[in-house]
Amino acid sequence: MRKIQRKRGVLEASFDNAKVIYDIDTHTPHILNGTAAAIWAYIKSPKTKYEIAQYIAKRYDIDVETVKRDVTHFIKELRKKELIIAQTSTSAQAIPRGIASPRRWRGSQ
């Protein structure tokens, strides 16, 4: 199952009921309303579209089936603007800087 998350290099600021995100790669600002801002915050770590829909449905007390269409549309917009990255469940996780690779761990024992 594919998971998505925000790409790195996007700055953000909150104002009243909106969030402004700024893509430093394209020098483009984007304004997110309350629901879009909630999704943006939620996809800081990888999530499936269904996980996102469940989160929004619970947060706003809406039926998850009703939310799925809107979440799918918003994810398509984020993808078109290259603000998210997608990964499959078999994708390798990135290793944080400063941590040796698992191969080195085995060899150093």
N, C-alpha and C positions, 0 to 999 in steps of 0.2 A: 504494500500500500504506500502511495506517495505521501510524503510529508512536505510541508512548506515552512519557511521561516523568513524573517526579514533579512535582507542582505546587509552586510556591513557597509559603513560609509554613508549612513543616513542620519542626519541630525534631527532632533525633534524639540519642540517647545509646545507647552499647553497654554491655551487661552480660553477662559470661560468654559464653554461646552464644545470646544474644538481643539484640534491638535494640528500644528503645522510641522510637516516633515520636509527636510531639505536634502536632496540627493547631491552629495558633493561631487560625484562623478559627472553628472550632467548639468549641475548648477541649476536645478529645477526645484522650486517649492511646490508642495501639494498640501491642500487643506483637507483635513479629515473631520467629519461630523462625529457625534458621540458614539454611534455604533461602529463606524469605521475606525475610530480611535481605539475603541475597546478591542477590536480584532487586531489592530496593529500591535497593541501592547501584549496581547495573548500570544502572538506568533514570534515572540522574542526567542523562543525555543521551538523546535520542529513540532508541527501539529498536522493532523489530517484535516481535510475539509469537514469531515463528519465531527471531529472533535471540536472544531471551531463552531460549527452549527449548534452542537450541544451546549457549548459554553454560552453563546449568545442567547439561545432559547431559554436557558436557565436564568441568565442575568436579567433578561427583559420579560420573563414569564410568557413566552410565546411557544407555540408548537414547533418542535424541531423540523418537521417536514415543511412547514411554512418558511422557515429561516434558510433551509438548504439552498434554495434557488438564489436568494439574495447574496448569500456567502459565496456561492459559485461565481456569480457575476462580479463581485468585488475582487475575488482572487484573480479572475481573468484580467481585470483592470490593473491590478498590481503587477501581474506577470507582463502585461503589455508595456508597462512603464519601467520594467526591469527593476522593481523594488523588492522582489522576493526571489528566493532560490528554492528549488525543489530537489528532493532526494527520495530515493526508494528505500524501503526498509532494509535492503541489503547493502546500501551505500556505507562506505567506511566512515566512521566518525573522525573528525579532524582531531589531531593530537595537539593539546595546548602547548605553546612555546615553553621551553625549559624542561619538558618531560621527555625522557628518552623513549625511543620506539620500543614496542614489546620484544623485538628481536634482541635488542641490547639488554633488556632485562634478563632474558633467558641465558644469555652468554655471560652475564656478570655474576651468576649465582654460585 
